[in-house]
Amino acid sequence: MSRFIEVPARMLPPDTLNALLEAFVTRQGYDTTDTTGEGMHGWVVELKKQLERNELIIAHDLELEMTEVMTLAQWRSFGRDVADDEEEGDI
């Protein structure tokens, strides 16, 4: 059984999805003090579009019971790191 599963955004309640996207914005260091007045809301709308275009994924770690939003590059990098750790017996 795989430790990680991809979670379709449409399966999450809207409040949960928004909270995950807001955490991603904060973690990635996005500027939420923009002059357009959109702030965090604008970033969440943009990230939802990226989810629709499959540029981001939502991944759930079954072992740690944590769910995160990731770019595909982050996911691939993370996946390779996990595979490396498993080969070395670190997990």
ChimeraX attribute file (.defattr): number of C-alpha atoms within 10 A of each C-alpha:
attribute: neighborCount
match mode: 1-to-1
recipient: residues
	/A:1	5
	/A:2	7
	/A:3	11
	/A:4	16
	/A:5	13
	/A:6	13
	/A:7	15
	/A:8	12
	/A:9	16
	/A:10	10
	/A:11	8
	/A:12	12
	/A:13	9
	/A:14	11
	/A:15	9
	/A:16	11
	/A:17	18
	/A:18	17
	/A:19	12
	/A:20	18
	/A:21	24
	/A:22	19
	/A:23	15
	/A:24	19
	/A:25	18
	/A:26	13
	/A:27	9
	/A:28	10
	/A:29	9
	/A:30	14
	/A:31	11
	/A:32	15
	/A:33	10
	/A:34	11
	/A:35	7
	/A:36	7
	/A:37	10
	/A:38	13
	/A:39	14
	/A:40	18
	/A:41	14
	/A:42	13
	/A:43	18
	/A:44	21
	/A:45	13
	/A:46	13
	/A:47	20
	/A:48	17
	/A:49	13
	/A:50	14
	/A:51	18
	/A:52	14
	/A:53	10
	/A:54	11
	/A:55	14
	/A:56	19
	/A:57	21
	/A:58	20
	/A:59	17
	/A:60	17
	/A:61	14
	/A:62	13
	/A:63	9
	/A:64	9
	/A:65	9
	/A:66	10
	/A:67	16
	/A:68	15
	/A:69	24
	/A:70	19
	/A:71	16
	/A:72	14
	/A:73	11
	/A:74	13
	/A:75	16
	/A:76	12
	/A:77	12
	/A:78	13
	/A:79	13
	/A:80	12
	/A:81	12
	/A:82	15
	/A:83	14
	/A:84	13
	/A:85	12
	/A:86	11
	/A:87	10
	/A:88	9
	/A:89	8
	/A:90	9
	/A:91	9
